[in-house]
Every structure is written in C-alpha cells, then in structure tokens.
C-alpha cells in the first residue's frame, strides 16, 4: 500500500495499469519503485507510456536504464565516482579522468545531483543516493578501466593526504589491493601501473593501525589481504605480522604456527627470525591458555622453548636471547593450566622468575619498548603472586595501565588482569570500581569493546558480593562490547556472564529473564569457541541450574578438566553448598589446595571449601564459623543461603533471621521460599 501511494505521488500522469505494473515489479521496494518512475521520467515517457513492457524487470535493469539516459560525460563521471567509493570528491575524479577537465566534471556532478543519482555529503564530498547505483555504475566498467582507476585514486590519495597519511592508509590500501585483485581475475593478468609491493606495504600498515586501535578483526582482514597478493618468499614475515595484529590468542597462535611452517620450508633459514616466531608462539600459547579448542602438545611446546633459546644464541642477538628466556619462563609458569599437569614449580624457581622479569621489565621501559614492557610486567605479576607479593601484583597491572603509549591489546589485557586479581583476592567492590573508572574514560558514544573481559569480571563480583541490582547494567555492557567485536565466534569462556544472569533470574523466579538468559547460555554452548571437555562441564552445570538438581553435575569430569582452576572448582562447590549437598572429600581438598596455591590465591574458593568441609562433616560449629568468615570476606549471598542449611542442620531458627533481610534485599525468592519451608518444619 505504501509503495502504491509513493508511485501515485511520483507519477500521477502514468496510466493506472502502468502504476500497478511498477508496484508489482518493485516487489514493494521503495527504492526500486522510485528508480522505475524516474527512469521513465528521464526518458520523457511520463504521460506517453502505452505498454507495460517499457518497465524494467529488475532493480539492476532500472538503474542501468537511468545510466543509459545520461550524457557521455555524466556517465563517465558516475563510473569514475563508483571506483572512488560510496563517497567521492571532484578533485579525485579529476585525477582519475584523464581527458575531462574540472569544469566539465563539476557540470556533470551538478547533473547527477539534479537527477538524484548523487547527493551532497560533508565538505566538498558527494555520495551516491543508494549503494546500488554505485554498484551498477561500477559493473559497467571493464577490468582494464577498473585497474587504471583504482591505481589513479590510490596515487591521488597519497598526495592528497601526505601530511596525515594514517587517516587514509586503509582507503589507499583498499584501492591498491582492488587494482591487484582485478588484474589477477583476468585469464591473462592485466599489467599494473605500480609495483604490487606497494599494495602489500599499505595493507600491512593498515593492519598495524587497526590493531593499535583495538580493531583486531579489521587488522586481520588487512594483513590477510596482503598475504593473498604477496609473493611466497614474504609469507614468513607477513604471517608473523598477522599474529602480531590479530589480538586473539587462538588466531595469533595459528598465524605464528603458519609463519613457523613457512620458515622451516626455507633453504637458508634465518636463526633470528626462527627464534622470534618461536618465542611469540610460546608466549601467545601461554598467555591465552583459556581460548584454545584443544590442549597444546606438551612435548612440542617444550621442544620449541629449547629451540628458541638455541636459535637466539646462534643469532647472537642479546635482545632475542632475553626474549627467549622470558618465553621459557612463560611456559614454566603457565604450562600446568594448558596441560592439566600438577604445578611443580619450586619456590626457588619462582623467586628467580620474579627477579628476572622485574629486571627485564625495567630494561624494556628504559628502551621505551612499551609492548614488551607490558608483556613482561604481566609475567612478573604471575611470579609476584607465586612468591606472595600480592601488592606488587596489583602494582604491575597499574603500571601497565599508566603507560600513555600502551598498545590497545595490552591495555585490554592489563585491565582484565587487574579485575581478575581483585576478584581472586575477594575484593569485589574494587572489581566494580575498576570497570566504573574505565567507563568514565570512554567518551560519550565511544567504543566499549575493550571492556568486555573486565566487565565480565565485574558481573561475577556483583553476583558474589551481593550487588545484584547492578548486574543487569554490567551484563548489558558485556553484551554491547561483544556485539561490537565482529568476525569471531564468542569464546566459550564468556558463558560465565550469562550463567550469572541465569542464576539471578532463577533466584528471583523471573520467567522472562530465565528464558532470555537460558537462550544466551545455549548459544554459547552451541557456538562458542573452546575445548569440548569444557563445553561438557558447562552443559552439566547448565542442566543442574535449570533443573535445580545437583545430580546433573559430573563432579569427576569437573575434577579432571578444572583440576588447576580453583574458581571453576569453587563454583561447583558453591552450588552443592547452596543445596545442602555434601561434596566429595577429593573435590573439597583439591579446591582448597588450588585456592591457596594459585597465583594470588582464590579467596572465594577457599571459603566455599571451608563451608563444604563443615557440611560434609556435619560440624555445625565449624559451619557457623565458616559462614561468618565467608560473609566477612564479602560473600554475602552465599553466607545468607548457607544459614538456611545451618538452621536445618541444627534445628535453630536464629540463622534464618540473619539470612532473611539479605535475601529480601536481593529479591532471592527461590531461597526465601526455602527459608520459609525450613522455618515451617522447625516450628
């Protein structure tokens, strides 16, 4: 109906049957209908149309018919503009159109405006009224013309933006790349008016700029574009550059592995290049231990550590020798998380790692190598935690965040690390303070994708610490940030935020929220990137939550898969505790040990394990003390819920009165109902 009214308004002189034909052909598409009417108008046929066969069948044909009605100069200008892009400037067209002068071009642009094929944009620029007009115009050019024009636009942009090249690198790279790709699509490749290495160079630079601003997906596209057109002898360096730019542990690891494979194929292998790529692969695998779909092979990485050190020594490069030693420390510090083996690092080894990383960080700081400075302080924080210097852990993250020229991916990592540290220390309010501080530094309407990981920690902190009223806003921040990250599947580890949303919805018995959160969890479990054994752990936990049934958990699987992760072990203990179900002694012991030994310690895991010990032993006095200690350490909701279990164990109503106001403030209807049931049974 709306399309019919549009056609009637635009072409009231057309016969009714032609109007109906236009509506029918357009399929209700207002743009198509408008093009059909304007095409007839420009051909002078309004009021003269007799047959319906003059109405084009497709939107492409409708636009093409309008282009055919242009003067030769107008058509040429429109074609040249289509190469420039959705937006174009007359000055660009002057550079592209060799035989047409500025006056003729400006006159032609005025004609395009009058025909509503183009519209004014910012400054001296114009834009196509619709992208389909641009696409059809571009399609009328031969490949030879496209190659020449893309090259001409790129060359013009280089001169136009000489003093602010970084702003235009992506656009210049696009035009050089398009020229190369169009040339190669011909059966016999067309000659290029420039050296293809220029396209490679600009694509790499565009990737570096995108990476430095935190746009990992765009960086990946640019560097992969460079690889696609570069000669094979450049692939080692380009795959290494891809790993440097993509900012994703799994993708970076894959890129470095490809660089390493290409390096091994070379006849005269440069030892410095080999050492550098090996070192980057080792560090990436160590730092991003949580994102891989499969565990790395222990022997393979161990051999790589030794090879990196040998090659660095062979190259005689002191900086790379230092880097190779740091790579060995990364692997020694975190290999147990990737492999599941028992962490066997001795205190003396940890002290040595602490000293070496501190000295290396200071060295990189003096060199103003801020990426290496940040990366090494990240490792130093791990060793500081191992030797009990908790304050220095926090200081290391703060020092990283204070670097003005810190690369975007390192800033993101430091922010996540700081929130993890506060979370594991049980300082839940500090976690939320950190994300609030980071948000305050984002300009209105600015990007928040870099806050996803830290905001996820804040969601955990708000849940554990009883600040449930803030969870929805924090969860929305995580959702917005992840939505802004394009091109990659979500990491399976990110499901934790949605588990929290589900647990709060279940506690509040909010059916709408339960449905939304359950759907989000299901999407992560079905499509998230991660290991299959972790996927199964999450599926079992999901089933236990949805059915309120601890028997849905596979505790043996949890103990195996999460053997070195106190937070995951503790999460399952918390569920069992809440339901008054005694946990197996082996699970309690493992959680307690890992909670005390892991990094800065995982305070919540220790509290869950202490309560679980008392519950398993039916030690009412010990449980009361453990609950009070958990409350003192900020675990407000869990302490309140456990007082219901304590009352049921002792037959004493007093713990219920302490629990009630907390549960009411949280709107925890699920456990308020349980509290009521226990109170009724004790009266």
C-alpha positions as CSV (number, residue, x, y, z in Angstrom):
1,X,0.0,0.0,0.0
2,X,2.8,2.5,0.9
3,X,4.7,1.7,-2.4
4,X,1.5,2.2,-4.4
5,X,0.9,5.6,-2.7
6,X,4.6,6.5,-3.4
7,X,4.2,5.7,-7.1
8,X,0.9,7.5,-7.4
9,X,2.5,10.6,-5.9
10,X,5.7,10.5,-8.0
11,X,3.9,9.7,-11.4
12,X,0.3,10.8,-11.2
13,X,0.3,11.2,-15.1
14,X,1.0,7.5,-15.6
15,X,-1.8,5.2,-16.6
16,X,-3.2,3.2,-13.7
17,X,-2.1,-0.1,-15.2
18,X,1.5,1.1,-15.5
19,X,1.5,2.3,-11.9
20,X,0.2,-1.1,-10.9
21,X,3.0,-2.7,-13.0
22,X,5.6,-0.6,-11.3
23,X,4.3,-1.6,-7.9
24,X,4.3,-5.2,-8.9
25,X,7.8,-5.2,-10.5
26,X,9.2,-3.3,-7.5
27,X,8.0,-6.0,-5.1
28,X,7.2,-3.3,-2.5
29,X,10.8,-2.0,-2.6
30,X,10.5,1.9,-2.5
31,X,14.0,2.4,-4.0
32,X,13.2,0.1,-7.0
33,X,9.8,1.8,-7.5
34,X,11.4,5.3,-7.4
35,X,14.1,4.2,-9.9
36,X,11.4,2.9,-12.3
37,X,9.4,6.1,-12.2
38,X,12.5,8.3,-12.5
39,X,13.8,6.2,-15.4
40,X,10.5,6.8,-17.3
41,X,10.6,10.4,-16.4
42,X,14.2,10.9,-17.6
43,X,13.4,9.2,-20.9
44,X,10.5,11.6,-21.4
45,X,7.9,8.9,-21.3
46,X,5.6,10.1,-18.4
47,X,2.2,10.5,-19.9
48,X,3.1,8.7,-23.1
49,X,3.5,5.1,-21.9
50,X,1.2,2.7,-23.5
51,X,2.7,-0.8,-22.9
52,X,3.9,-2.4,-19.7
53,X,6.9,-3.8,-21.5
54,X,8.8,-0.5,-21.0
55,X,9.0,-1.2,-17.3
56,X,12.3,-3.0,-16.4
57,X,12.1,-6.3,-14.6
58,X,14.9,-5.9,-12.1
59,X,16.3,-3.1,-10.0
60,X,19.6,-3.5,-11.7
61,X,17.9,-3.0,-15.1
62,X,16.0,0.0,-13.8
63,X,19.3,1.7,-12.6
64,X,21.1,0.7,-15.8
65,X,18.3,2.3,-17.9
66,X,18.8,5.5,-16.0
67,X,22.5,5.4,-16.6
68,X,21.9,4.9,-20.3
69,X,19.9,8.2,-20.3
70,X,22.9,10.2,-19.1
71,X,25.2,12.2,-21.3
72,X,28.6,10.6,-22.1
73,X,30.4,12.9,-19.6
74,X,27.8,12.3,-16.9
75,X,28.1,8.6,-17.3
76,X,31.9,8.7,-17.3
77,X,31.9,10.8,-14.1
78,X,29.4,8.4,-12.4
79,X,31.7,5.5,-13.4
80,X,34.8,7.2,-12.1
81,X,32.9,8.1,-8.9
82,X,31.9,4.4,-8.4
83,X,35.6,3.5,-8.3
84,X,36.3,6.2,-5.7
85,X,33.7,4.6,-3.4
86,X,30.4,5.4,-1.8
87,X,31.6,9.0,-1.3
88,X,33.7,10.9,-3.8
89,X,35.2,14.3,-4.4
90,X,35.5,16.2,-7.7
91,X,39.3,16.5,-7.2
92,X,39.5,12.7,-7.1
93,X,37.6,12.5,-10.4
94,X,40.0,15.0,-12.0
95,X,42.9,12.7,-11.1
96,X,41.1,9.6,-12.5
97,X,39.5,11.1,-15.7
98,X,42.5,11.9,-17.9
99,X,40.5,13.5,-20.8
100,X,37.9,15.5,-18.8
101,X,38.6,18.9,-17.2
102,X,37.5,20.2,-13.8
103,X,34.7,22.4,-15.3
104,X,33.2,19.6,-17.2
105,X,33.4,17.3,-14.2
106,X,31.7,19.9,-11.9
107,X,28.9,20.4,-14.5
108,X,28.4,16.6,-14.8
109,X,28.2,16.3,-11.0
110,X,25.5,19.0,-11.0
111,X,23.6,16.9,-13.5
112,X,23.9,13.8,-11.3
113,X,22.6,15.8,-8.3
114,X,19.7,17.1,-10.4
115,X,18.8,13.5,-11.4
116,X,19.1,12.5,-7.7
117,X,21.7,9.9,-8.5
118,X,24.1,11.6,-6.1
119,X,23.6,13.9,-3.1
120,X,25.9,16.3,-1.2
121,X,27.9,15.0,1.7
122,X,30.3,16.6,4.2
123,X,32.5,19.4,2.9
124,X,33.3,19.1,-0.8
125,X,32.3,15.5,-1.0
126,X,29.3,13.8,-2.6
127,X,27.8,10.4,-2.1
128,X,25.6,8.0,-4.2
129,X,22.0,8.2,-3.3
130,X,21.9,4.5,-3.0
131,X,24.7,1.9,-2.9
132,X,23.0,0.0,-5.8
133,X,23.6,3.0,-8.1
134,X,27.3,2.8,-7.3
135,X,27.3,-1.0,-7.8
136,X,25.6,-0.8,-11.2
137,X,27.9,2.0,-12.4
138,X,31.0,0.1,-11.3
139,X,29.7,-3.0,-13.1
140,X,29.7,-1.2,-16.4
141,X,33.5,-0.7,-16.3
142,X,35.9,-3.0,-18.0
143,X,38.6,-4.7,-15.9
144,X,41.3,-2.6,-17.6
145,X,39.4,0.6,-16.6
146,X,39.0,-0.6,-13.0
147,X,42.7,-1.4,-12.6
148,X,43.7,2.0,-14.0
149,X,41.1,4.0,-12.0
150,X,41.8,2.2,-8.7
151,X,45.5,2.9,-9.1
152,X,44.8,6.5,-10.0
153,X,42.6,7.0,-6.9
154,X,45.3,5.5,-4.7
155,X,48.0,7.6,-6.2
156,X,45.9,10.8,-5.8
157,X,45.1,9.9,-2.2
158,X,48.8,9.5,-1.4
159,X,49.4,13.1,-2.5
160,X,46.2,14.5,-1.0
161,X,46.8,13.0,2.4
162,X,50.6,13.2,2.5
163,X,50.7,15.1,5.9
164,X,48.0,12.9,7.5
165,X,48.6,9.6,5.8
166,X,47.5,7.5,8.8
167,X,43.9,8.7,8.3
168,X,43.8,7.5,4.7
169,X,46.0,4.4,4.8
170,X,43.1,2.0,4.9
171,X,41.5,3.6,1.8
172,X,44.8,3.8,-0.1
173,X,45.4,0.1,0.8
174,X,41.9,-0.8,-0.5
175,X,42.4,0.8,-3.9
176,X,45.8,-0.7,-4.4
177,X,44.6,-4.1,-3.4
178,X,41.5,-3.8,-5.6
179,X,43.7,-2.9,-8.6
180,X,45.9,-6.0,-8.0
181,X,42.9,-8.4,-7.4
182,X,41.0,-7.1,-10.5
183,X,44.2,-7.5,-12.6
184,X,44.5,-11.2,-11.4
185,X,40.9,-12.1,-12.2
186,X,41.6,-11.9,-15.9
187,X,42.6,-15.1,-17.7
188,X,45.9,-13.3,-18.6
189,X,46.7,-11.0,-15.7
190,X,46.5,-7.3,-16.7
191,X,49.6,-5.1,-16.4
192,X,49.7,-2.9,-13.3
193,X,50.7,0.8,-13.4
194,X,52.5,0.3,-10.0
195,X,54.7,-2.2,-8.1
196,X,52.4,-4.7,-6.3
197,X,54.6,-4.4,-3.2
198,X,53.1,-1.0,-2.7
199,X,49.7,-2.7,-2.1
200,X,51.3,-5.1,0.4
201,X,53.0,-2.3,2.2
202,X,49.8,-0.3,2.6
203,X,47.8,-3.3,3.7
204,X,50.3,-4.2,6.4
205,X,50.3,-0.6,7.6
206,X,46.5,-0.5,7.6
207,X,46.6,-3.7,9.7
208,X,49.0,-2.2,12.2
209,X,46.9,1.0,12.6
210,X,43.7,-1.1,13.1
211,X,45.5,-3.3,15.6
212,X,46.8,-0.3,17.6
213,X,43.3,1.0,18.0
214,X,41.9,-2.4,19.1
215,X,40.2,-3.3,15.9
216,X,41.5,-6.9,15.7
217,X,39.1,-8.1,13.1
218,X,39.8,-5.3,10.7
219,X,43.6,-5.8,11.2
220,X,43.2,-9.4,10.3
221,X,41.4,-8.6,7.1
222,X,44.1,-6.1,6.0
223,X,47.0,-8.4,6.7
224,X,45.4,-11.4,5.2
225,X,44.8,-9.3,2.1
226,X,48.5,-8.6,2.0
227,X,49.3,-12.3,2.2
228,X,46.9,-13.0,-0.6
229,X,48.8,-10.8,-3.1
230,X,52.4,-11.0,-1.7
231,X,55.0,-13.4,-3.2
232,X,55.5,-16.6,-1.2
233,X,59.0,-15.5,0.0
234,X,57.4,-12.8,2.0
235,X,54.9,-15.1,3.8
236,X,57.0,-15.8,6.9
237,X,57.1,-12.1,7.8
238,X,53.5,-11.5,6.8
239,X,52.2,-14.4,8.9
240,X,54.2,-13.2,11.8
241,X,52.7,-9.7,11.3
242,X,49.3,-11.3,11.2
243,X,49.9,-12.9,14.6
244,X,51.2,-9.5,15.9
245,X,48.0,-7.8,14.8
246,X,45.0,-10.0,15.3
247,X,44.9,-9.7,19.1
248,X,43.2,-13.0,19.6
249,X,45.1,-15.8,21.3
250,X,43.8,-18.6,19.1
251,X,44.2,-16.7,15.9
252,X,47.5,-15.3,16.8
253,X,48.8,-18.8,17.7
254,X,47.6,-20.1,14.3
255,X,49.3,-17.3,12.5
256,X,52.6,-17.8,14.2
257,X,52.4,-21.5,13.6
258,X,51.9,-20.8,9.8
259,X,54.9,-18.4,9.9
260,X,57.0,-21.1,11.6
261,X,56.0,-23.7,9.0
262,X,56.9,-21.3,6.1
263,X,60.2,-20.5,7.9
264,X,61.1,-24.2,8.2
265,X,60.5,-24.6,4.4
266,X,63.2,-22.0,3.6
267,X,66.6,-23.2,2.4
268,X,68.6,-20.5,4.2
269,X,66.7,-20.2,7.4
270,X,67.5,-17.0,9.4
271,X,68.0,-18.1,13.1
272,X,66.9,-14.7,14.4
273,X,63.6,-14.9,12.5
274,X,63.0,-18.5,13.7
275,X,63.8,-17.6,17.4
276,X,61.5,-14.6,17.2
277,X,58.5,-16.5,15.8
278,X,59.0,-19.4,18.2
279,X,59.1,-17.0,21.1
280,X,55.9,-15.3,20.0
281,X,54.2,-18.6,19.6
282,X,55.2,-19.8,23.0
283,X,54.2,-16.6,24.8
284,X,50.9,-16.4,22.9
285,X,50.0,-20.0,23.9
286,X,51.0,-19.4,27.5
287,X,49.2,-16.0,27.9
288,X,46.0,-17.2,26.1
289,X,45.7,-20.5,27.8
290,X,41.9,-20.3,28.1
291,X,40.9,-19.9,24.4
292,X,42.2,-23.0,22.6
293,X,39.8,-25.6,21.3
294,X,42.4,-28.3,22.1
295,X,45.3,-28.6,24.6
296,X,48.7,-27.9,23.0
297,X,51.1,-30.9,22.9
298,X,53.4,-30.7,25.9
299,X,56.4,-32.2,24.2
300,X,56.0,-29.9,21.2
301,X,56.0,-26.7,23.1
302,X,58.8,-27.8,25.4
303,X,60.9,-28.5,22.4
304,X,60.1,-25.1,21.0
305,X,61.2,-23.4,24.1
306,X,64.6,-25.1,23.8
307,X,64.8,-24.4,20.1
308,X,64.0,-20.7,20.6
309,X,66.8,-20.3,23.1
310,X,69.3,-22.2,20.8
311,X,68.4,-20.1,17.8
312,X,68.6,-16.8,19.7
313,X,72.1,-17.8,20.9
314,X,73.1,-18.8,17.3
315,X,71.9,-15.4,16.1
316,X,73.9,-13.7,18.8
317,X,71.2,-11.1,19.4
318,X,71.1,-10.1,23.1
319,X,67.5,-8.8,23.0
320,X,66.2,-12.0,21.4
321,X,68.2,-14.1,24.0
322,X,66.4,-12.1,26.7
323,X,63.1,-12.7,24.9
324,X,63.7,-16.4,24.6
325,X,64.4,-16.7,28.3
326,X,61.2,-14.9,29.1
327,X,59.3,-17.3,26.8
328,X,60.8,-20.2,28.8
329,X,59.5,-18.5,32.0
330,X,56.1,-18.0,30.5
331,X,55.8,-21.7,29.6
332,X,57.2,-22.8,33.0
333,X,54.7,-20.6,34.8
334,X,51.6,-21.5,33.0
335,X,52.1,-24.8,31.3
336,X,50.1,-26.6,34.0
337,X,47.0,-24.6,33.1
338,X,47.2,-25.7,29.5
339,X,48.2,-29.3,30.1
340,X,46.3,-30.1,33.3
341,X,49.5,-31.5,35.0
342,X,50.4,-30.8,38.6
343,X,52.2,-27.4,39.0
344,X,55.7,-28.4,40.2
345,X,57.4,-25.0,40.2
346,X,59.7,-24.8,43.3
347,X,59.9,-21.7,45.5
348,X,63.5,-21.0,44.3
349,X,62.4,-21.1,40.7
350,X,59.6,-18.7,41.4
351,X,61.9,-16.3,43.2
352,X,64.4,-16.4,40.2
353,X,61.5,-15.8,37.8
354,X,60.4,-12.8,39.9
355,X,63.8,-11.2,39.8
356,X,64.4,-11.9,36.1
357,X,61.0,-10.5,35.0
358,X,61.4,-7.4,37.1
359,X,64.8,-6.7,35.6
360,X,63.6,-7.3,32.1
361,X,60.6,-5.0,32.5
362,X,62.8,-2.2,33.7
363,X,65.1,-2.8,30.7
364,X,62.2,-2.6,28.2
365,X,60.9,0.5,30.0
366,X,64.3,2.2,29.5
367,X,64.1,1.3,25.8
368,X,60.6,2.7,25.5
369,X,59.5,-0.7,24.2
370,X,56.1,-0.5,25.8
371,X,54.6,-3.7,24.3
372,X,57.5,-5.8,25.7
373,X,57.4,-3.8,29.0
374,X,53.7,-4.6,29.4
375,X,54.0,-8.2,28.4
376,X,56.9,-8.7,30.8
377,X,55.1,-7.0,33.7
378,X,52.2,-9.4,33.0
379,X,54.5,-12.3,33.6
380,X,56.1,-10.5,36.6
381,X,52.6,-10.3,38.2
382,X,52.3,-14.1,37.9
383,X,55.7,-14.6,39.7
384,X,54.9,-11.9,42.3
385,X,51.7,-13.8,43.1
386,X,53.7,-17.1,43.4
387,X,56.1,-15.6,45.9
388,X,53.3,-13.9,48.0
389,X,53.9,-10.3,46.9
390,X,50.2,-9.5,46.4
391,X,50.6,-5.8,46.4
392,X,53.1,-6.0,43.7
393,X,50.6,-8.0,41.5
394,X,48.2,-5.0,41.6
395,X,51.1,-2.6,41.1
396,X,52.2,-4.4,38.0
397,X,48.8,-4.1,36.4
398,X,48.5,-0.4,37.4
399,X,52.0,0.3,35.9
400,X,50.9,-1.2,32.6
401,X,47.7,0.8,32.5
402,X,49.7,4.0,33.3
403,X,51.7,3.8,30.1
404,X,50.4,6.5,27.7
405,X,51.5,4.7,24.5
406,X,50.4,1.3,25.6
407,X,49.1,-0.8,22.6
408,X,45.3,-1.4,22.8
409,X,45.5,-5.1,23.2
410,X,48.0,-4.8,26.1
411,X,45.7,-2.2,27.8
412,X,42.8,-4.6,27.4
413,X,44.9,-7.4,28.9
414,X,46.1,-5.3,31.8
415,X,42.5,-4.2,32.6
416,X,41.3,-7.8,32.6
417,X,44.2,-8.9,34.7
418,X,43.6,-6.2,37.3
419,X,39.9,-7.2,37.7
420,X,40.9,-10.9,37.9
421,X,43.4,-10.1,40.6
422,X,40.8,-8.2,42.7
423,X,38.2,-10.9,42.1
424,X,40.5,-13.6,43.2
425,X,41.6,-11.6,46.3
426,X,37.9,-11.3,47.2
427,X,37.9,-7.5,46.8
428,X,34.6,-7.5,44.9
429,X,33.9,-3.8,45.3
430,X,37.3,-3.0,43.8
431,X,36.5,-5.0,40.7
432,X,33.4,-2.9,40.1
433,X,35.3,0.3,40.9
434,X,37.9,-0.6,38.2
435,X,35.2,-1.0,35.5
436,X,33.5,2.1,36.5
437,X,36.8,4.0,36.3
438,X,37.4,2.6,32.8
439,X,33.9,3.5,31.7
440,X,34.4,7.1,32.9
441,X,37.4,7.4,30.5
442,X,35.3,6.4,27.4
443,X,34.0,9.4,25.5
444,X,30.2,9.6,25.1
445,X,29.3,7.2,22.3
446,X,32.8,5.8,22.2
447,X,33.7,2.2,21.7
448,X,33.5,-0.2,24.7
449,X,34.5,-3.5,23.1
450,X,37.8,-3.4,25.1
451,X,35.8,-3.5,28.3
452,X,34.1,-6.9,27.7
453,X,36.5,-9.0,29.7
454,X,36.8,-6.6,32.7
455,X,33.0,-6.1,32.7
456,X,32.6,-9.9,32.8
457,X,34.7,-10.0,36.0
458,X,32.6,-7.2,37.4
459,X,29.4,-9.2,36.7
460,X,31.0,-12.1,38.8
461,X,31.9,-9.6,41.5
462,X,28.5,-8.1,41.7
463,X,26.9,-11.6,42.0
464,X,29.3,-12.9,44.6
465,X,29.3,-9.7,46.6
466,X,25.5,-9.2,46.6
467,X,25.3,-6.2,44.4
468,X,22.7,-7.8,42.2
469,X,20.9,-4.6,41.3
470,X,24.0,-3.6,39.3
471,X,24.3,-6.9,37.4
472,X,21.9,-6.0,34.5
473,X,23.8,-2.8,33.6
474,X,27.1,-4.6,33.8
475,X,25.8,-7.6,31.7
476,X,24.4,-5.1,29.1
477,X,27.9,-3.6,28.9
478,X,29.4,-7.0,28.3
479,X,26.7,-7.7,25.6
480,X,27.3,-4.3,23.9
481,X,31.1,-4.8,23.9
482,X,30.8,-8.3,22.5
483,X,28.4,-7.2,19.8
484,X,31.0,-4.6,18.8
485,X,33.6,-7.3,18.3
486,X,32.9,-8.5,14.7
487,X,34.2,-11.5,12.8
488,X,34.9,-14.0,15.5
489,X,32.8,-16.6,17.3
490,X,32.4,-16.0,21.0
491,X,34.8,-17.6,23.4
492,X,33.2,-20.4,25.3
493,X,34.7,-19.0,28.5
494,X,32.5,-15.9,28.1
495,X,29.4,-18.0,29.1
496,X,30.1,-17.2,32.7
497,X,28.4,-13.8,32.5
498,X,25.2,-15.4,31.2
499,X,25.4,-18.1,33.9
500,X,25.3,-15.3,36.4
501,X,22.3,-13.7,34.7
502,X,20.6,-17.1,34.7
503,X,21.3,-17.7,38.4
504,X,19.9,-14.3,39.4
505,X,16.8,-14.9,37.2
506,X,16.3,-18.3,38.8
507,X,16.7,-16.8,42.2
508,X,14.1,-14.2,41.5
509,X,11.9,-16.6,39.7
510,X,11.6,-14.2,36.8
511,X,10.3,-16.4,33.9
512,X,11.1,-13.9,31.2
513,X,14.6,-13.3,32.4
514,X,15.1,-17.0,32.8
515,X,14.1,-17.6,29.2
516,X,16.4,-14.9,27.9
517,X,19.4,-16.0,30.0
518,X,18.9,-19.7,29.2
519,X,18.8,-18.9,25.5
520,X,22.0,-16.9,25.7
521,X,23.8,-19.7,27.6
522,X,22.6,-22.2,25.0
523,X,24.0,-20.1,22.2
524,X,27.4,-20.0,23.8
525,X,27.3,-23.8,24.4
526,X,26.3,-24.5,20.8
527,X,28.5,-22.0,19.0
528,X,31.3,-20.8,21.4
529,X,34.9,-21.5,20.6
530,X,36.6,-23.7,23.1
531,X,37.5,-27.2,24.2
532,X,34.8,-29.8,24.1
533,X,35.6,-31.1,27.6
534,X,34.9,-27.6,29.0
535,X,31.7,-27.5,26.8
536,X,30.5,-30.6,28.6
537,X,31.3,-29.2,32.0
538,X,29.3,-26.1,31.2
539,X,26.4,-28.2,29.8
540,X,26.2,-30.2,33.0
541,X,26.2,-27.1,35.1
542,X,23.5,-25.6,32.9
543,X,21.4,-28.7,33.4
544,X,21.9,-28.6,37.2
545,X,20.8,-24.9,37.3
546,X,17.7,-25.4,35.1
547,X,16.6,-28.5,37.0
548,X,17.7,-27.3,40.4
549,X,19.4,-30.7,40.7
550,X,23.0,-31.4,41.8
551,X,22.8,-34.9,40.4
552,X,23.1,-33.3,36.9
553,X,26.7,-32.3,37.7
554,X,29.6,-34.6,36.6
555,X,32.0,-34.0,39.5
556,X,34.6,-36.4,38.2
557,X,34.7,-34.5,34.9
558,X,35.0,-31.2,36.8
559,X,37.8,-32.5,38.9
560,X,39.7,-33.6,35.8
561,X,39.0,-30.7,33.4
562,X,39.3,-27.9,36.0
563,X,42.0,-29.6,38.1
564,X,44.1,-26.5,38.2
565,X,41.4,-23.9,38.3
566,X,40.2,-23.0,41.8
567,X,37.5,-20.6,40.5
568,X,35.8,-23.4,38.5
569,X,36.1,-26.0,41.2
570,X,34.8,-23.5,43.7
571,X,31.8,-22.6,41.5
572,X,30.6,-26.2,41.7
573,X,31.2,-26.4,45.5
574,X,29.1,-23.3,45.9
575,X,26.2,-24.9,44.0
576,X,26.5,-28.1,46.2
577,X,26.7,-26.0,49.4
578,X,23.7,-23.9,48.5
579,X,21.7,-27.1,48.1
580,X,23.0,-28.6,51.3
581,X,24.6,-31.5,49.4
582,X,27.9,-32.8,50.9
583,X,30.7,-32.6,48.3
584,X,33.2,-35.5,47.8
585,X,36.3,-35.0,50.0
586,X,38.6,-35.2,47.0
587,X,36.9,-32.2,45.4
588,X,37.0,-30.2,48.6
589,X,40.7,-30.9,49.1
590,X,41.6,-30.1,45.6
591,X,39.6,-26.8,45.7
592,X,41.2,-25.8,49.0
593,X,44.7,-26.6,47.8
594,X,44.3,-24.8,44.5
595,X,42.6,-21.9,46.2
596,X,45.6,-21.4,48.4
597,X,48.3,-22.1,45.9
598,X,47.0,-20.4,42.7
599,X,48.5,-17.0,41.8
600,X,47.3,-14.5,44.5
601,X,45.0,-17.2,45.9
602,X,41.3,-17.6,45.1
603,X,39.7,-16.4,48.2
604,X,36.1,-17.4,47.3
605,X,37.3,-21.0,46.5
606,X,38.8,-21.2,50.0
607,X,35.6,-20.0,51.7
608,X,33.4,-22.4,49.6
609,X,35.8,-25.3,50.5
610,X,35.8,-24.5,54.2
611,X,32.0,-24.4,54.3
612,X,31.9,-27.7,52.3
613,X,34.3,-29.4,54.8
614,X,32.0,-28.5,57.7
615,X,28.9,-29.5,55.8
616,X,30.4,-32.9,54.8
617,X,31.4,-33.5,58.5
618,X,28.1,-32.2,59.8
619,X,30.1,-29.9,62.0
620,X,27.5,-27.2,62.9
621,X,30.0,-25.1,64.9
622,X,32.6,-25.3,62.1
623,X,29.9,-24.4,59.6
624,X,28.8,-21.4,61.6
625,X,32.3,-20.1,61.8
626,X,33.0,-20.8,58.1
627,X,29.8,-18.9,57.1
628,X,30.7,-15.9,59.2
629,X,34.2,-15.9,57.6
630,X,32.6,-16.1,54.1
631,X,30.4,-13.1,55.0
632,X,33.4,-11.2,56.3
633,X,35.2,-11.9,53.0
634,X,32.3,-10.4,51.1
635,X,30.4,-13.5,50.0
636,X,27.1,-12.1,51.2
637,X,24.5,-14.1,49.2
638,X,26.3,-17.4,49.8
639,X,26.5,-16.8,53.5
640,X,22.8,-16.0,53.7
641,X,21.9,-19.1,51.8
642,X,24.1,-21.3,53.9
643,X,22.4,-20.1,57.1
644,X,19.3,-21.8,55.8
645,X,21.3,-25.1,55.6
646,X,22.8,-24.4,59.0
647,X,19.3,-23.9,60.6
648,X,18.1,-27.1,59.0
649,X,21.2,-28.9,60.4
650,X,20.9,-27.5,63.9
651,X,17.1,-27.0,64.3
652,X,17.8,-23.4,65.4
653,X,15.7,-20.6,63.9
654,X,18.3,-17.9,64.6
655,X,20.3,-18.3,61.4
656,X,17.1,-17.8,59.4
657,X,16.5,-14.4,60.9
658,X,20.0,-13.4,59.9
659,X,19.5,-14.7,56.4
660,X,16.1,-13.2,55.7
661,X,16.9,-9.5,55.3
662,X,19.8,-10.3,53.0
663,X,17.6,-12.5,50.8
664,X,14.8,-9.9,50.8
665,X,17.2,-7.2,49.7
666,X,18.5,-9.4,46.9
667,X,14.9,-10.4,46.0
668,X,16.1,-14.0,46.2
669,X,12.6,-15.6,46.1
670,X,13.9,-19.1,45.4
671,X,15.8,-19.2,48.7
672,X,13.3,-17.1,50.6
673,X,10.8,-19.9,49.8
674,X,13.3,-22.5,51.1
675,X,13.8,-20.4,54.2
676,X,10.0,-20.4,54.7
677,X,9.9,-24.2,54.3
678,X,12.7,-24.8,56.8
679,X,11.1,-22.4,59.3
680,X,7.8,-24.1,59.0
681,X,9.4,-27.5,59.5
682,X,11.2,-26.3,62.7
683,X,8.1,-24.8,64.4
